[in-house]
Amino acid sequence: MTRISPGRLGTMGMTAMYGSPDEAEAIRTVHRAVELGVTMFDTADMYGPFSGEELLGRALKGCPDELIVATKGGGVTLDETGKIVGGPNGRPDYLRACVEGSLRRLGTDHIDLFYLHRVDPGVPVEESFGVLADLVTEGKLRYLGISEASPANIRAAHTVAPLSAVQTEYSLFSRNVEVNGVLDTVRELGIGFVAYAPLGRGFLTGAVRSVRDLPAHDFRRTAPRFADANLEQKLSLLDRIVATADNLGVTTGQLALAWVLAQDGVTAVPGTKRRTWLEQNVAAAAIELAPATLAGLSAAIPVGAAAGDRYAPMGIPSIQRCMEFPRSCQ
């Protein structure tokens, strides 16, 4: 039997991407997470942009010092006002400025875990992690990670500065890391793997059955996986696990999260902006999945079964170049 323990909260949706933000509810959600024993909070400079870090800094003010804050930089190029003016940026001077800005917005003198959000194809990853290693030495960063990177880039970064975490999308509907070498690489090197969007960006909760179920200002309305034709195909896949969830007396989302957390060496950072969903996610810690149940879920939705790309074409290049075509990022 495998026991799971979700202790992380993703905060992207609190200020960006998933409809209109509700700051008061977001802050209450962070405070409730602390009450429930969540110990790590995940954000990034591009969430908002900037407002995600600012909100988390305000929400955690006065909270226990042992809480861990993870943030990310370099995923896009931001000017001083927060306007996106370019793609991934791994230049040392830019990353140093990213860290200084994140420290200021979070209201802290150090960042517990800092991820290179995306690999810049124009800058060797060794150069990017050279400056991040310097920032660790200076005490501004404690641990380092990388997000959506190829096995080659994970290895290259790890030779410059030890990686503590690799963060990549992973769920029953996004299982490419099982076959593209990423999971094998982190397990070999002893690096933690953090699954973001473990609930399939909300689809695995069963709350989204049509694009019309999404808020007006929600990026999923442009995501290929949420196009009506692709949703219809995935609904048939989702129905395969609903019966299992019903038999266990849990929600479909809790079962999907339990499956992710039961994978060897994997932790997850489920995101939400509301206390109701947070409490359901944390309650998944009480679920125990038998090996036969895990195997049955894996067989029900095999690798590559879900139709549609994860991002619209304009959002794919920096991710897909590294994930599906890793040689171009070596």
C-alpha positions as CSV (number, residue, x, y, z in Angstrom):
1,M,0.0,0.0,0.0
2,T,1.2,3.5,-0.8
3,R,0.5,6.5,1.4
4,I,0.5,9.9,-0.1
5,S,1.1,13.3,1.6
6,P,0.4,16.4,-0.5
7,G,2.2,19.3,1.2
8,R,2.5,21.9,-1.6
9,L,0.3,24.5,-3.0
10,G,0.6,26.0,-6.5
11,T,-0.5,29.6,-6.7
12,M,-0.5,30.5,-10.4
13,G,-4.3,30.7,-10.6
14,M,-4.5,33.2,-7.8
15,T,-3.5,36.1,-10.0
16,A,-3.3,34.8,-13.6
17,M,-4.4,32.4,-16.2
18,Y,-7.6,30.9,-14.7
19,G,-10.2,33.6,-14.9
20,S,-10.6,36.7,-12.8
21,P,-8.6,36.8,-9.5
22,D,-10.1,37.1,-6.1
23,E,-7.3,38.3,-3.8
24,A,-9.3,38.0,-0.6
25,E,-10.2,34.4,-1.2
26,A,-6.6,33.7,-2.5
27,I,-5.1,34.9,0.8
28,R,-7.7,33.0,2.8
29,T,-6.7,29.9,0.8
30,V,-3.0,30.4,1.6
31,H,-3.9,30.8,5.3
32,R,-6.1,27.7,5.3
33,A,-3.2,25.8,3.6
34,V,-0.9,26.7,6.5
35,E,-3.6,25.5,8.9
36,L,-3.8,22.2,7.1
37,G,-0.1,21.5,7.2
38,V,0.9,22.6,3.7
39,T,4.6,23.5,3.9
40,M,5.6,24.6,0.4
41,F,4.2,27.4,-1.7
42,D,5.0,27.7,-5.4
43,T,4.9,30.9,-7.5
44,A,6.8,32.6,-10.3
45,D,7.7,36.1,-11.4
46,M,5.5,35.7,-14.6
47,Y,2.4,34.9,-12.6
48,G,0.6,38.2,-12.9
49,P,3.3,39.1,-13.9
50,F,4.7,40.0,-10.6
51,S,1.4,40.1,-8.7
52,G,1.6,36.4,-7.8
53,E,4.8,36.9,-5.8
54,E,3.5,40.1,-4.3
55,L,0.3,38.3,-3.1
56,L,2.1,35.4,-1.7
57,G,4.5,37.7,0.1
58,R,1.6,39.5,1.8
59,A,-0.3,36.2,2.5
60,L,2.7,34.6,4.3
61,K,3.7,37.6,6.3
62,G,3.8,36.6,9.9
63,C,3.5,32.9,9.1
64,P,6.0,30.3,10.5
65,D,9.6,30.7,9.2
66,E,9.8,27.0,8.4
67,L,7.4,27.4,5.5
68,I,9.2,26.9,2.1
69,V,8.7,29.3,-0.8
70,A,9.6,28.3,-4.3
71,T,9.6,30.7,-7.2
72,K,10.8,30.7,-10.8
73,G,12.4,33.1,-13.2
74,G,13.6,33.2,-16.8
75,G,10.5,31.7,-18.3
76,V,9.8,34.9,-20.3
77,T,11.6,38.2,-20.5
78,L,9.9,40.9,-18.4
79,D,10.6,44.6,-18.3
80,E,10.6,46.6,-15.1
81,T,6.8,47.1,-15.3
82,G,6.0,43.4,-15.7
83,K,5.3,43.6,-19.4
84,I,6.4,40.5,-21.3
85,V,8.9,41.7,-23.9
86,G,10.5,38.4,-25.0
87,G,10.7,34.7,-24.6
88,P,12.9,32.6,-22.2
89,N,15.8,34.5,-20.8
90,G,18.7,32.6,-19.2
91,R,21.3,35.4,-19.4
92,P,23.2,35.7,-16.1
93,D,22.5,39.4,-15.7
94,Y,18.8,38.9,-16.3
95,L,18.6,36.0,-13.8
96,R,20.4,38.0,-11.2
97,A,17.8,40.8,-11.7
98,C,15.0,38.2,-11.5
99,V,16.2,37.0,-8.1
100,E,16.5,40.5,-6.8
101,G,13.0,41.4,-7.9
102,S,11.6,38.2,-6.5
103,L,13.2,38.8,-3.1
104,R,11.7,42.3,-3.0
105,R,8.2,41.2,-4.0
106,L,8.2,38.2,-1.6
107,G,9.5,40.4,1.2
108,T,12.3,38.1,2.2
109,D,16.1,38.1,2.2
110,H,16.4,34.6,0.7
111,I,14.4,32.2,-1.6
112,D,14.2,28.6,-0.4
113,L,14.0,27.1,-3.9
114,F,14.5,28.9,-7.2
115,Y,13.8,27.3,-10.5
116,L,15.0,28.3,-14.0
117,H,11.5,28.4,-15.4
118,R,12.4,27.6,-19.0
119,V,15.7,26.9,-20.7
120,D,16.8,29.7,-23.0
121,P,17.9,28.1,-26.3
122,G,20.3,31.0,-26.9
123,V,22.2,30.6,-23.6
124,P,24.1,27.5,-22.5
125,V,22.3,26.2,-19.4
126,E,25.7,26.0,-17.7
127,E,26.0,29.8,-17.9
128,S,22.5,30.2,-16.4
129,F,23.3,28.0,-13.5
130,G,26.7,29.5,-13.0
131,V,25.1,32.7,-11.8
132,L,22.5,30.8,-9.8
133,A,25.2,29.0,-8.0
134,D,26.8,32.3,-7.2
135,L,23.5,33.5,-5.7
136,V,23.4,30.4,-3.5
137,T,26.9,31.2,-2.3
138,E,25.8,34.7,-1.5
139,G,22.9,33.4,0.6
140,K,20.1,34.8,-1.6
141,L,19.1,31.3,-2.8
142,R,19.1,28.1,-0.9
143,Y,18.3,25.4,-3.4
144,L,18.0,25.2,-7.2
145,G,15.7,23.6,-9.7
146,I,14.8,23.6,-13.3
147,S,11.4,23.4,-15.1
148,E,10.5,21.7,-18.3
149,A,14.0,20.7,-19.2
150,S,15.4,17.9,-21.3
151,P,17.6,15.1,-19.8
152,A,20.6,16.7,-21.4
153,N,19.9,20.1,-19.8
154,I,19.1,18.5,-16.5
155,R,22.5,16.8,-16.5
156,A,24.4,19.9,-17.7
157,A,22.8,22.1,-15.0
158,H,23.4,19.5,-12.3
159,T,27.2,19.5,-13.1
160,V,27.4,23.2,-12.4
161,A,25.1,23.4,-9.3
162,P,23.4,20.5,-7.6
163,L,19.7,20.4,-8.5
164,S,17.2,19.7,-5.8
165,A,14.1,19.6,-8.0
166,V,12.9,19.3,-11.6
167,Q,9.4,20.5,-12.2
168,T,7.4,19.4,-15.2
169,E,3.7,18.8,-16.0
170,Y,2.7,15.3,-15.0
171,S,-0.7,13.7,-14.5
172,L,-2.7,10.8,-15.8
173,F,-3.2,12.9,-19.0
174,S,0.4,14.2,-19.3
175,R,2.8,11.2,-19.0
176,N,5.5,12.1,-21.5
177,V,8.2,12.2,-18.7
178,E,7.8,8.5,-18.4
179,V,9.1,7.9,-21.9
180,N,11.3,10.9,-22.8
181,G,14.0,10.2,-20.2
182,V,13.2,12.9,-17.7
183,L,12.0,10.6,-14.9
184,D,14.8,8.2,-15.5
185,T,17.3,11.0,-15.3
186,V,16.1,12.5,-12.1
187,R,15.9,9.1,-10.5
188,E,19.4,8.3,-11.6
189,L,20.8,11.6,-10.3
190,G,18.8,11.6,-7.0
191,I,16.9,14.8,-7.9
192,G,13.4,15.4,-6.7
193,F,10.6,15.4,-9.3
194,V,7.8,17.9,-8.8
195,A,4.7,17.4,-10.9
196,Y,2.8,20.5,-11.7
197,A,-0.8,20.4,-13.1
198,P,-1.3,17.0,-11.5
199,L,-5.1,17.4,-11.9
200,G,-4.8,18.0,-15.7
201,R,-5.4,21.8,-15.2
202,G,-8.7,21.0,-13.5
203,F,-10.0,18.5,-16.0
204,L,-9.4,15.5,-13.8
205,T,-11.6,17.0,-11.1
206,G,-14.6,16.5,-13.5
207,A,-15.5,20.2,-13.3
208,V,-14.8,20.9,-16.9
209,R,-16.9,19.1,-19.5
210,S,-17.0,21.8,-22.1
211,V,-15.0,24.9,-22.9
212,R,-18.2,26.8,-21.9
213,D,-17.5,25.7,-18.3
214,L,-14.4,27.9,-18.2
215,P,-14.3,31.5,-17.1
216,A,-14.1,34.2,-19.8
217,H,-10.5,35.1,-19.1
218,D,-9.1,31.6,-18.8
219,F,-6.1,30.6,-20.9
220,R,-7.5,27.1,-21.2
221,R,-10.0,28.4,-23.7
222,T,-7.0,28.6,-26.2
223,A,-5.3,25.4,-25.1
224,P,-5.7,22.6,-27.6
225,R,-6.4,20.0,-24.9
226,F,-9.6,22.0,-24.0
227,A,-10.9,22.3,-27.5
228,D,-14.3,20.7,-27.7
229,A,-13.3,17.8,-29.9
230,N,-10.4,16.9,-27.7
231,L,-12.4,17.3,-24.5
232,E,-15.0,14.9,-25.9
233,Q,-12.2,12.3,-26.4
234,K,-10.9,12.9,-22.9
235,L,-14.3,12.6,-21.2
236,S,-14.4,9.0,-22.4
237,L,-11.0,8.5,-20.7
238,L,-12.1,10.2,-17.6
239,D,-15.1,8.0,-17.3
240,R,-12.7,5.0,-17.1
241,I,-11.5,6.2,-13.7
242,V,-14.8,7.6,-12.3
243,A,-15.9,4.1,-11.2
244,T,-12.7,3.5,-9.3
245,A,-13.1,6.8,-7.5
246,D,-16.7,6.0,-6.6
247,N,-15.7,2.5,-5.3
248,L,-13.0,4.1,-3.1
249,G,-15.4,6.8,-1.9
250,V,-13.2,9.7,-3.1
251,T,-13.5,12.3,-5.8
252,T,-12.0,11.7,-9.2
253,G,-9.6,14.6,-8.6
254,Q,-8.4,13.0,-5.3
255,L,-7.8,9.7,-7.1
256,A,-5.9,11.4,-9.9
257,L,-3.7,13.2,-7.4
258,A,-3.1,10.0,-5.4
259,W,-1.9,8.3,-8.5
260,V,0.7,11.0,-9.2
261,L,2.0,11.0,-5.6
262,A,2.2,7.2,-5.6
263,Q,4.8,7.3,-8.4
264,D,8.4,6.6,-7.4
265,G,10.3,9.8,-6.3
266,V,7.4,12.1,-7.4
267,T,5.8,14.9,-5.4
268,A,3.1,17.2,-6.7
269,V,2.2,20.9,-6.5
270,P,-1.6,21.0,-7.1
271,G,-2.7,24.5,-7.7
272,T,-5.9,26.2,-6.6
273,K,-7.3,29.6,-5.7
274,R,-10.2,28.4,-3.5
275,R,-10.3,26.8,-0.1
276,T,-12.9,24.2,-1.2
277,W,-10.5,22.6,-3.8
278,L,-7.5,23.0,-1.4
279,E,-9.3,21.0,1.3
280,Q,-10.2,18.2,-1.2
281,N,-6.6,18.1,-2.4
282,V,-5.1,17.9,1.1
283,A,-7.7,15.2,2.1
284,A,-6.1,13.0,-0.6
285,A,-3.4,12.3,2.0
286,A,-5.7,9.9,3.6
287,I,-6.0,7.7,0.5
288,E,-4.1,4.5,0.3
289,L,-3.9,2.9,-3.2
290,A,-3.2,-0.7,-3.7
291,P,-0.7,-1.8,-6.4
292,A,-3.5,-3.2,-8.5
293,T,-5.4,0.1,-8.3
294,L,-2.4,2.0,-9.5
295,A,-1.8,-0.4,-12.3
296,G,-5.4,-0.3,-13.4
297,L,-5.4,3.5,-13.6
298,S,-2.2,3.5,-15.6
299,A,-3.7,1.0,-18.0
300,A,-6.9,2.9,-18.3
301,I,-5.2,6.1,-19.5
302,P,-1.9,5.0,-21.1
303,V,0.9,7.4,-22.2
304,G,-0.2,9.6,-25.1
305,A,-3.9,8.7,-24.7
306,A,-5.1,12.3,-24.2
307,A,-5.8,14.2,-27.3
308,G,-4.4,17.7,-28.0
309,D,-1.2,19.6,-27.2
310,R,-0.7,21.1,-23.8
311,Y,-0.3,24.7,-25.0
312,A,-1.4,26.7,-28.0
313,P,1.3,27.0,-30.7
314,M,2.5,30.4,-29.5
315,G,3.2,28.9,-26.0
316,I,4.8,25.6,-27.1
317,P,8.2,26.4,-28.6
318,S,10.2,26.8,-25.4
319,I,8.7,23.7,-23.8
320,Q,8.3,21.4,-26.7
321,R,11.7,22.2,-28.1
322,C,13.2,20.7,-25.0
323,M,10.7,18.0,-24.2
324,E,9.8,16.4,-27.5
325,F,13.0,17.5,-29.4
326,P,15.7,17.5,-26.7
327,R,18.6,17.6,-29.1
328,S,17.8,21.2,-30.0
329,C,18.2,22.2,-26.3
330,Q,21.5,20.4,-25.7
